[in-house]
């Protein structure tokens, strides 16, 4: 059976060059980067080189970038770190949106239980936040706005530059979850009005279990983890040297080939939609998310009349990996909070599947897999 991995938004396969770079570290580097002896200094040098490389690519100072265990920790650290620092200044209000990743939403809700005030903004039918709603929600005690760069379920891109300008003009800190955007959308923190930004390696063909957080200079921040003095006292714990090196290599590859990757991924997505429309009927195949302001590799489709769980199970039997939404909730197959927030019909929500493409996918397998999907869809519809 041919396997088709169309779930890159959940976790992308590791690039061979990344694996090689990590193996060199795993087999040759033994020191703790906090140790003062030669072995420790060698590990520290590798981390510094990786940090310098990533920082240069996103337009920030090396001192503004800390390494974490992934996107979830980066989101948690950003939100909790700013919120608790601002509480000392009498600011306890947080603004976010209804379509954020649960790493953001659940963190905000946890802070709300601790006494913070929370405003969750609605989105339009395409999953976009309206900047005017952000501005209207700001209060004198607003500490933080947290809006993602691009959605992990629909691919919809948010107007973060406009929102960031609103935040700056109101002296409110702005956090952006850029986990899905990294390597696919340009990020230049020298010009973007952003104070904190979260990243993860395994979305760009790097290793799982490593990420990064940008923290703009001179903003108040309390660490999430305490212990040693690693990461300029902002994230305690022995650094994952091999993972960090893998992250830097994956970042290098994704940034250097971003235009080519975007063009190819756009072609895969367009072809996938076009072939399915031809094979199952355009009238019963609905695109969820914005048609233009979107990531190139994610497509969320509703197959009207076919249950999501049934479809995913049968796709898996045919060797096709897809998702009902975020990988962090897909195991439970709960109704998507993102699609609900967009106000679309229950019929569309209950038949929605996310496909996401990347390294290793080809035009040939898109054609073959579309036929497999269509065969099952048409069989279900003919039997109903």
DRENFIGU-328494 format. One line per 2 residues: for each residue x, y, z of N, C-alpha, C. Coordinates in steps of 0.02 Angstrom, whole numbers, plus 50000, padded with zeros to 5 digits. Last residue first. Layout:
# DRENFIGU-328494
X/Y/Z/X/Y/Z/X/Y/Z | ...
This chain:
# DRENFIGU-328494
48695/50319/50029/48654/50357/50077/48586/50374/50048 | 48774/50264/49935/48740/50218/49981/48693/50254/50029
48830/50371/49871/48787/50327/49831/48746/50279/49875 | 48909/50423/49971/48853/50462/49947/48804/50418/49908
49006/50322/49985/48964/50341/50042/48901/50377/50017 | 49063/50325/49858/49032/50264/49882/48984/50279/49939
49117/50453/49852/49062/50436/49806/49026/50372/49828 | 49218/50440/49951/49165/50490/49956/49105/50471/49913
49300/50338/49896/49265/50328/49959/49206/50377/49966 | 49344/50400/49777/49311/50334/49776/49271/50322/49839
49406/50515/49823/49345/50520/49784/49307/50454/49782 | 49521/50462/49885/49472/50500/49924/49405/50501/49888
49583/50406/49773/49564/50364/49829/49510/50398/49872 | 49606/50519/49695/49562/50466/49668/49538/50420/49725
49696/50586/49774/49631/50617/49761/49582/50565/49735 | 49808/50503/49766/49771/50507/49829/49702/50537/49819
49851/50528/49634/49830/50460/49655/49787/50462/49718 | 49881/50666/49637/49833/50638/49588/49806/50571/49612
49977/50668/49737/49917/50708/49744/49862/50680/49698 | 50078/50592/49682/50039/50563/49737/49976/50603/49751
50121/50682/49582/50095/50617/49564/50053/50586/49620 | 50171/50790/49650/50110/50800/49610/50079/50732/49593
50225/50742/49817/50235/50752/49745/50168/50763/49710 | 50308/50762/49975/50247/50757/49935/50261/50774/49862
50429/50793/50034/50416/50724/50013/50354/50715/49971 | 50376/50926/50133/50433/50887/50110/50413/50815/50093
50199/50955/50115/50267/50977/50128/50318/50930/50099 | 50027/50992/50170/50079/50963/50127/50148/50990/50143
49876/50943/50245/49933/50989/50244/49993/50955/50212 | 49702/50944/50268/49759/50914/50233/49815/50965/50233
49570/50923/50378/49628/50964/50361/49680/50921/50326 | 49396/50909/50355/49460/50875/50361/49515/50923/50340
49225/50911/50406/49286/50947/50389/49349/50905/50402 | 49098/50878/50442/49125/50844/50383/49193/50873/50361
49054/50956/50544/49055/50883/50555/49081/50844/50496 | 49056/51084/50487/49102/51067/50541/49110/50991/50548
48951/51080/50395/49020/51089/50371/49070/51069/50425 | 48844/51061/50483/48854/51013/50428/48926/51018/50400
48847/51173/50560/48867/51110/50591/48880/51057/50538 | 48913/51316/50471/48860/51270/50489/48889/51206/50520
49022/51439/50548/48997/51400/50492/48949/51346/50516 | 49084/51524/50640/49012/51528/50631/48985/51489/50572
49211/51521/50681/49199/51553/50616/49125/51557/50599 | 49205/51445/50794/49214/51517/50802/49201/51554/50737
49200/51318/50735/49142/51344/50772/49145/51420/50778 | 49329/51309/50685/49273/51312/50638/49209/51337/50672
49398/51308/50809/49413/51358/50758/49354/51365/50710 | 49357/51198/50877/49339/51263/50906/49352/51319/50856
49294/51055/50800/49344/51107/50797/49320/51172/50827 | 49238/50924/50904/49222/50975/50854/49272/51032/50857
49365/50799/50936/49315/50847/50960/49299/50896/50904 | 49451/50689/50924/49403/50705/50871/49346/50749/50897
49553/50655/51005/49487/50652/51035/49432/50664/50984 | 49662/50675/50923/49651/50609/50951/49582/50600/50980
49665/50812/50898/49639/50767/50846/49624/50698/50873 | 49722/50899/50982/49654/50878/50999/49627/50827/50951
49848/50922/50934/49841/50917/51006/49771/50896/51028 | 49836/50944/50800/49861/50879/50821/49852/50868/50896
49687/51025/50746/49750/51028/50783/49771/50958/50806 | 49597/50927/50630/49615/50993/50655/49681/50991/50690
49581/50804/50583/49518/50841/50593/49533/50911/50619 | 49695/50752/50452/49677/50771/50520/49610/50805/50522
49783/50618/50367/49754/50685/50368/49732/50698/50440 | 49864/50500/50275/49864/50532/50340/49838/50604/50333
49819/50359/50190/49820/50432/50184/49814/50463/50254 | 49801/50223/50183/49869/50248/50188/49875/50323/50182
49676/50177/50189/49704/50182/50122/49775/50212/50122 | 49650/50189/50322/49653/50122/50294/49683/50121/50224
49643/50328/50327/49698/50294/50359/49706/50223/50332 | 49522/50348/50262/49583/50374/50232/49643/50338/50261
49438/50291/50357/49445/50259/50292/49506/50285/50253 | 49453/50382/50462/49468/50311/50473/49479/50276/50406
49410/50502/50402/49479/50495/50425/49499/50422/50435 | 49273/50471/50379/49318/50486/50323/49391/50476/50344
49224/50454/50508/49220/50399/50459/49269/50410/50402 | 49247/50583/50559/49280/50525/50589/49280/50466/50541
49165/50665/50473/49238/50674/50478/49273/50611/50504 | 49038/50602/50365/49062/50615/50433/49138/50616/50436
48972/50680/50226/49017/50627/50248/49045/50646/50316 | 48900/50789/50187/48866/50724/50186/48909/50667/50210
49031/50881/50117/48961/50881/50140/48929/50812/50132 | 49177/50895/50168/49146/50849/50119/49074/50838/50141
49271/51038/50187/49212/51002/50211/49183/50961/50155 | 49445/51064/50210/49389/51052/50166/49332/51016/50201
49585/51159/50222/49532/51129/50263/49469/51125/50221 | 49754/51156/50188/49687/51163/50158/49637/51125/50201
49917/51222/50193/49859/51196/50231/49795/51207/50192 | 50021/51284/50125/50022/51211/50132/49962/51181/50168
50021/51423/50116/50019/51384/50054/50009/51309/50064 | 49906/51518/50218/49968/51482/50209/49964/51438/50147
49812/51661/50159/49818/51594/50187/49888/51566/50177 | 49714/51758/50091/49759/51769/50147/49767/51704/50185
49624/51693/49998/49686/51725/49977/49736/51733/50033 | 49519/51628/50064/49541/51603/49999/49608/51631/49977
49512/51577/50234/49518/51631/50185/49546/51605/50120 | 49407/51435/50277/49464/51481/50285/49465/51532/50230
49362/51291/50192/49355/51328/50255/49418/51371/50265 | 49281/51248/50044/49344/51269/50074/49330/51310/50137
49177/51110/50012/49181/51180/50032/49248/51194/50066 | 49091/51015/49905/49158/51020/49932/49171/51093/49947
48977/51005/49833/48977/50973/49899/49047/50972/49930 | 49003/51068/49713/48948/51093/49753/48946/51063/49823
49104/50999/49647/49121/51061/49680/49066/51086/49727 | 49132/50828/49651/49081/50880/49641/49095/50943/49681
49229/50734/49652/49173/50725/49699/49119/50778/49692 | 49317/50767/49546/49300/50697/49559/49240/50687/49605
49335/50905/49541/49317/50868/49480/49288/50800/49496 | 49372/50930/49672/49312/50961/49645/49288/50925/49583
49493/50859/49676/49436/50836/49716/49371/50867/49692 | 49570/50937/49587/49556/50866/49571/49497/50840/49612
49573/51062/49656/49545/51056/49588/49526/50984/49572 | 49637/51031/49777/49568/51057/49777/49536/51046/49709
49762/50987/49726/49722/50945/49770/49649/50967/49769 | 49808/51100/49657/49794/51038/49620/49749/50992/49661
49825/51191/49763/49778/51206/49708/49758/51142/49671 | 49925/51122/49836/49860/51137/49865/49808/51150/49811
50033/51114/49745/50004/51053/49774/49934/51066/49800 | 50054/51251/49724/50035/51208/49668/50004/51143/49692
50094/51292/49850/50034/51321/49820/50008/51276/49764 | 50212/51219/49856/50158/51203/49902/50091/51231/49877
50288/51285/49759/50273/51215/49752/50214/51194/49796 | 50295/51416/49811/50267/51404/49744/50245/51331/49736
50359/51391/49934/50292/51420/49932/50259/51407/49865 | 50484/51343/49892/50438/51300/49932/50367/51325/49927
50538/51455/49830/50526/51394/49791/50476/51348/49827 | 50545/51547/49939/50505/51562/49879/50488/51499/49839
50629/51472/50036/50560/51491/50049/50520/51507/49986 | 50757/51423/50048/50717/51400/49991/50643/51419/49998
50811/51483/50161/50847/51488/50097/50805/51468/50037 | 50719/51445/50260/50725/51515/50240/50759/51522/50172
50737/51306/50269/50670/51333/50255/50674/51405/50231 | 50873/51291/50299/50846/51262/50238/50779/51293/50219
50880/51360/50423/50922/51380/50366/50892/51354/50301 | 50793/51281/50500/50778/51351/50487/50816/51376/50426
50864/51162/50506/50798/51163/50474/50778/51234/50456 | 50975/51209/50578/50984/51182/50511/50918/51183/50473
50915/51247/50699/50951/51297/50659/50960/51273/50587 | 50865/51122/50742/50820/51178/50730/50853/51229/50684
50984/51052/50763/50936/51029/50712/50888/51084/50693 | 51035/51126/50868/51072/51124/50805/51027/51101/50748
50936/51095/50962/50946/51164/50942/50984/51168/50876 | 50955/50956/50976/50891/50983/50951/50898/51054/50926
51084/50953/51031/51071/50922/50966/51006/50949/50935 | 51060/51025/51154/51108/51048/51104/51093/51019/51035
50952/51079/51252/50951/51021/51207/50996/51038/51148 | 51016/51146/51406/50994/51153/51337/50998/51087/51297
50951/51125/51566/51006/51109/51520/50981/51110/51448 | 50860/51261/51637/50863/51193/51613/50919/51183/51563
50762/51413/51630/50809/51367/51663/50805/51298/51632 | 50750/51551/51549/50724/51483/51539/50774/51434/51568
50808/51668/51585/50737/51672/51564/50707/51603/51551 | 50942/51683/51610/50897/51676/51668/50823/51678/51649
50999/51668/51484/50999/51734/51517/50948/51737/51574 | 50994/51527/51466/50954/51573/51425/50945/51641/51458
51023/51470/51637/51025/51463/51564/50980/51515/51530 | 51039/51462/51772/51040/51529/51742/51044/51526/51666
50927/51340/51848/50991/51369/51830/50984/51436/51796 | 50775/51378/51903/50827/51329/51915/50895/51360/51903
50611/51393/51834/50664/51416/51878/50713/51360/51891 | 50504/51442/51700/50543/51390/51734/50599/51421/51776
50453/51562/51659/50406/51509/51675/50440/51454/51715 | 50511/51725/51710/50520/51658/51680/50467/51609/51703
50437/51878/51668/50453/51832/51722/50458/51761/51694 | 50471/52033/51597/50461/51962/51584/50481/51922/51646
50456/52189/51513/50454/52151/51576/50437/52078/51563 | 50576/52228/51385/50507/52220/51406/50505/52178/51470
50707/52241/51341/50683/52289/51390/50607/52284/51403 | 50693/52165/51181/50733/52195/51234/50693/52243/51277
50571/52039/51151/50601/52103/51135/50638/52132/51195 | 50593/51877/51131/50572/51923/51183/50608/51989/51170
50552/51732/51045/50580/51799/51039/50550/51843/51094 | 50580/51566/51076/50538/51623/51092/50578/51687/51086
50578/51401/51003/50611/51463/51022/50559/51516/51038 | 50599/51222/51022/50569/51282/50993/50607/51343/51015
50589/51046/51022/50631/51106/51028/50596/51163/50992 | 50515/50931/50998/50540/50943/51065/50588/51001/51071
50566/50863/50840/50514/50876/50890/50549/50891/50956 | 50679/50940/50720/50661/50889/50771/50602/50911/50814
50616/51005/50561/50666/50998/50614/50643/50946/50664 | 50522/51041/50468/50565/50984/50454/50625/50979/50501
50449/51140/50529/50491/51159/50472/50542/51104/50457 | 50388/51094/50640/50344/51115/50586/50383/51132/50523
50484/51072/50735/50459/51014/50698/50407/51031/50645 | 50520/51193/50799/50563/51164/50748/50529/51112/50705
50425/51341/50827/50435/51270/50841/50473/51238/50784 | 50400/51501/50911/50419/51459/50854/50427/51386/50876
50325/51660/50953/50339/51589/50968/50353/51550/50904 | 50369/51823/51005/50348/51779/50950/50371/51708/50963
50338/51985/51070/50355/51916/51083/50330/51873/51025 | 50313/52107/51008/50356/52105/51067/50379/52035/51085
50300/52185/50849/50287/52126/50891/50337/52126/50949 | 50289/52258/50718/50275/52285/50786/50253/52229/50833
50423/52222/50608/50358/52201/50634/50347/52229/50704 | 50556/52261/50588/50502/52305/50564/50433/52286/50591
50635/52169/50647/50659/52238/50648/50603/52286/50628 | 50582/52047/50621/50563/52078/50685/50593/52148/50694
50521/51980/50489/50575/52027/50503/50556/52067/50564 | 50471/51846/50401/50470/51872/50470/50532/51915/50479
50368/51784/50271/50426/51824/50292/50418/51851/50362 | 50311/51616/50285/50295/51687/50280/50356/51727/50303
50376/51496/50299/50328/51503/50244/50306/51575/50233 | 50457/51497/50409/50481/51462/50349/50435/51468/50290
50322/51509/50520/50394/51508/50512/50414/51467/50451 | 50185/51487/50536/50208/51536/50486/50283/51532/50471
50158/51403/50641/50143/51380/50573/50172/51425/50519 | 50208/51484/50748/50230/51415/50739/50217/51390/50668
50190/51610/50797/50210/51603/50727/50233/51533/50710 | 50095/51698/50899/50112/51628/50889/50126/51619/50815
50140/51851/50966/50117/51817/50905/50142/51745/50905 | 50099/51980/51080/50129/51914/51068/50098/51882/51007
50124/52142/51132/50093/52101/51080/50133/52037/51070 | 50078/52261/51259/50125/52212/51231/50088/52165/51184
50024/52427/51234/50006/52359/51255/50055/52311/51222 | 50017/52564/51198/50066/52541/51249/50047/52473/51279
49943/52598/51091/49908/52597/51155/49953/52571/51212 | 50025/52585/50985/49997/52652/50997/49960/52656/51063
50051/52446/50991/50104/52494/51005/50076/52563/51023 | 49925/52394/50951/49953/52379/51017/50006/52430/51037
49918/52443/50821/49867/52463/50871/49893/52451/50941 | 50024/52375/50765/50026/52448/50768/49976/52475/50818
49977/52243/50776/50036/52264/50813/50042/52340/50819 | 49872/52245/50686/49857/52235/50757/49916/52258/50799
49947/52261/50568/49898/52311/50587/49881/52306/50661 | 50021/52142/50573/50056/52207/50571/50009/52263/50592
49927/52039/50572/49966/52052/50633/50002/52119/50632 | 49798/51986/50516/49830/52052/50501/49873/52075/50560
49824/51808/50490/49795/51864/50527/49832/51929/50509 | 49784/51683/50373/49834/51729/50399/49800/51789/50431
49724/51517/50381/49708/51588/50375/49761/51631/50409 | 49739/51382/50398/49790/51416/50361/49779/51491/50354
49656/51304/50475/49630/51329/50411/49683/51362/50368 | 49734/51262/50584/49681/51219/50558/49658/51240/50488
49827/51358/50621/49851/51290/50610/49798/51244/50580 | 49833/51523/50556/49797/51471/50592/49820/51401/50572
49963/51640/50586/49923/51601/50538/49895/51540/50574 | 49996/51716/50700/50012/51740/50633/49968/51706/50581
49882/51743/50839/49927/51702/50798/49939/51733/50730 | 49886/51859/50970/49852/51839/50908/49902/51800/50865
49871/51933/51118/49902/51874/51089/49860/51850/51030 | 49909/52074/51212/49868/52049/51157/49905/51989/51127
49918/52130/51382/49943/52089/51326/49888/52074/51275 | 49861/52218/51474/49933/52203/51477/49958/52173/51412
49743/52340/51509/49763/52288/51462/49839/52280/51462 | 49689/52440/51586/49727/52388/51621/49748/52330/51574
49619/52523/51498/49677/52550/51533/49720/52497/51567 | 49586/52411/51358/49566/52450/51416/49628/52478/51450
49535/52355/51198/49589/52379/51241/49562/52424/51296 | 49433/52328/51111/49438/52286/51171/49491/52311/51220
49449/52409/51001/49392/52422/51045/49396/52384/51111 | 49559/52349/50942/49566/52416/50970/49510/52431/51019
49501/52229/50900/49558/52229/50946/49563/52296/50981 | 49407/52274/50811/49384/52239/50871/49440/52237/50923
49489/52324/50710/49446/52371/50748/49420/52340/50812 | 49544/52207/50656/49586/52251/50697/49545/52301/50738
49461/52056/50664/49455/52124/50640/49496/52171/50684 | 49529/51898/50622/49515/51947/50674/49510/52016/50643
49464/51770/50517/49508/51829/50526/49483/51873/50583 | 49388/51664/50474/49433/51653/50530/49480/51711/50544
49292/51688/50384/49354/51661/50357/49406/51649/50411 | 49190/51746/50453/49176/51680/50425/49239/51648/50394
49285/51826/50586/49235/51825/50533/49228/51755/50505 | 49293/51805/50767/49323/51809/50700/49267/51809/50648
49297/51881/50932/49268/51840/50879/49307/51848/50814 | 49413/51878/51070/49383/51912/51013/49352/51863/50963
49403/51870/51236/49414/51826/51179/49377/51855/51120 | 49477/51941/51373/49432/51956/51317/49450/51911/51259
49497/51920/51546/49510/51894/51479/49456/51916/51430 | 49587/51964/51692/49527/51974/51651/49544/51955/51580
49655/51859/51822/49662/51903/51765/49595/51910/51728 | 49633/51764/51921/49612/51832/51933/49622/51881/51877
49659/51636/51891/49703/51666/51942/49685/51739/51955 | 49579/51609/51787/49561/51578/51850/49603/51605/51908
49652/51674/51689/49587/51702/51709/49565/51673/51776 | 49756/51586/51673/49770/51651/51705/49705/51685/51727
49686/51486/51607/49717/51471/51671/49732/51536/51709 | 49653/51553/51490/49599/51532/51534/49626/51515/51604
49781/51567/51434/49742/51627/51452/49686/51610/51501 | 49808/51431/51413/49851/51471/51457/49815/51533/51480
49710/51398/51321/49708/51366/51387/49753/51402/51437 | 49750/51479/51210/49684/51486/51242/49683/51457/51313
49882/51433/51181/49868/51503/51198/49803/51508/51237 | 49867/51301/51157/49923/51321/51199/49917/51393/51220
49764/51295/51066/49747/51285/51136/49806/51301/51183 | 49776/51431/50949/49794/51363/50970/49779/51356/51044
49634/51540/50921/49703/51526/50939/49714/51451/50954 | 49509/51585/50891/49537/51534/50847/49610/51518/50863
49466/51689/50970/49433/51625/50979/49464/51569/50938 | 49607/51786/51032/49552/51772/50986/49526/51701/50996
49640/51900/51171/49660/51849/51123/49602/51837/51075 | 49698/52005/51298/49655/51999/51238/49683/51944/51193
49696/52032/51473/49726/51998/51415/49675/51994/51359 | 49731/52131/51614/49684/52115/51561/49721/52087/51501
49803/52188/51717/49783/52118/51724/49733/52096/51670 | 49914/52298/51784/49882/52280/51721/49867/52205/51721
49989/52335/51893/49917/52348/51895/49880/52332/51831 | 50115/52296/51892/50104/52365/51872/50030/52383/51870
50111/52165/51920/50144/52207/51970/50134/52282/51955 | 50060/52118/51802/50015/52121/51859/50045/52165/51914
50168/52110/51717/50124/52169/51711/50075/52174/51770 | 50222/51988/51751/50262/52048/51759/50219/52110/51759
50117/51904/51717/50137/51909/51788/50181/51970/51800 | 50111/51925/51576/50053/51937/51620/50074/51947/51692
50237/51885/51527/50216/51955/51522/50160/51970/51572 | 50237/51748/51563/50292/51791/51580/50274/51865/51578
50120/51696/51507/50127/51698/51580/50181/51748/51601 | 50153/51716/51370/50091/51742/51399/50097/51749/51475
50280/51654/51352/50267/51722/51330/50208/51752/51367 | 50262/51524/51403/50312/51569/51432/50298/51641/51414
50162/51474/51316/50151/51479/51388/50198/51529/51420 | 50230/51478/51192/50168/51515/51202/50155/51527/51277
50339/51394/51221/50351/51463/51200/50289/51505/51210 | 50275/51273/51249/50312/51308/51302/50324/51381/51284
50220/51251/51120/50177/51256/51179/50213/51292/51236 | 50333/51242/51033/50284/51296/51028/50241/51305/51089
50476/51187/51133/50430/51186/51077/50381/51244/51079 | 50564/51203/51235/50550/51134/51216/50500/51130/51158
50672/51341/51187/50623/51308/51229/50613/51236/51206 | 50790/51475/51183/50768/51410/51159/50723/51377/51211
50769/51649/51150/50783/51594/51196/50756/51530/51167 | 50827/51802/51089/50800/51736/51070/50820/51684/51122
50893/51918/51111/50820/51921/51115/50787/51853/51101 | 51024/51903/51083/51006/51907/51154/50930/51908/51165
51029/51915/50946/51037/51848/50976/51014/51848/51049 | 50903/52024/50883/50967/52014/50915/50970/51944/50945
50816/51988/50728/50819/52009/50798/50890/51999/50824 | 50776/51933/50600/50786/52004/50612/50785/52026/50684
50774/51804/50568/50709/51833/50585/50716/51907/50605 | 50907/51773/50540/50856/51758/50490/50788/51788/50505
50976/51805/50656/50989/51844/50595/50933/51834/50544 | 50925/51703/50739/50911/51773/50753/50921/51817/50692
50981/51589/50681/50908/51598/50680/50890/51671/50692 | 51120/51616/50702/51093/51601/50635/51018/51614/50632
51133/51632/50840/51151/51687/50795/51120/51677/50726 | 51095/51503/50882/51055/51561/50902/51069/51620/50855
51200/51427/50830/51131/51414/50809/51087/51474/50823 | 51308/51481/50900/51307/51485/50827/51236/51475/50800
51273/51448/51031/51279/51518/51011/51276/51526/50936 | 51279/51308/51025/51215/51342/51039/51218/51414/51017
51416/51291/51000/51366/51266/50952/51299/51301/50962 | 51470/51345/51118/51484/51376/51053/51434/51354/51000
51426/51255/51214/51402/51324/51216/51413/51359/51149 | 51501/51143/51178/51427/51140/51174/51398/51210/51172
51628/51194/51207/51612/51172/51139/51536/51168/51129 | 51620/51215/51344/51628/51273/51299/51612/51254/51227
51612/51084/51390/51555/51129/51399/51559/51189/51353 | 51739/51041/51357/51682/51007/51329/51618/51050/51334
51822/51128/51432/51823/51129/51359/51761/51097/51328 | 51726/51191/51574/51782/51156/51542/51773/51155/51465
51612/51245/51627/51666/51292/51607/51724/51257/51572 | 51443/51206/51582/51507/51188/51612/51563/51232/51585
51331/51229/51510/51342/51273/51568/51409/51258/51603 | 51320/51131/51415/51338/51199/51392/51350/51248/51449
51399/50981/51448/51344/51024/51467/51363/51095/51451 | 51475/50879/51317/51475/50926/51373/51408/50960/51385
51484/50799/51206/51463/50768/51268/51451/50818/51325 | 51475/50775/51036/51472/50826/51088/51445/50796/51152
51470/50670/50946/51534/50703/50956/51534/50754/51013 | 51344/50617/50928/51400/50570/50932/51466/50603/50950
51258/50726/50924/51243/50671/50970/51303/50624/50979 | 51313/50802/50821/51314/50827/50889/51305/50770/50939
51289/50720/50711/51358/50742/50724/51364/50767/50796 | 51151/50711/50716/51191/50652/50731/51264/50670/50746
51113/50839/50675/51100/50818/50743/51143/50758/50762 | 51152/50836/50541/51181/50886/50586/51171/50867/50659
51070/50730/50496/51143/50724/50494/51176/50773/50541 | 50943/50785/50511/50961/50724/50548/51037/50716/50551
50953/50888/50419/50943/50903/50490/50964/50844/50532 | 50963/50821/50300/51020/50863/50321/51015/50883/50395
50836/50759/50293/50897/50718/50303/50957/50759/50325 | 50707/50834/50390/50749/50837/50330/50813/50796/50342
50572/50749/50463/50637/50780/50471/50677/50778/50406 | 50402/50790/50422/50458/50742/50425/50525/50778/50428
50304/50893/50532/50334/50882/50467/50392/50832/50473 | 50152/50882/50612/50224/50873/50620/50253/50855/50552
50037/50955/50575/50042/50923/50641/50116/50912/50658 | 50057/50996/50448/50043/51048/50497/50046/51020/50568
50070/50878/50376/50131/50915/50393/50119/50970/50443 | 49990/50772/50330/49978/50802/50396/50039/50840/50421
49991/50678/50227/49963/50744/50215/49945/50777/50281 | 50075/50551/50163/50075/50590/50225/50054/50661/50210
50027/50405/50099/50025/50476/50082/50020/50517/50146 | 50086/50248/50047/50071/50293/50102/50076/50366/50079
50025/50111/49958/50061/50174/49956/50039/50219/50013 | 50042/49940/50000/50000/50000/50000/50044/50063/50000
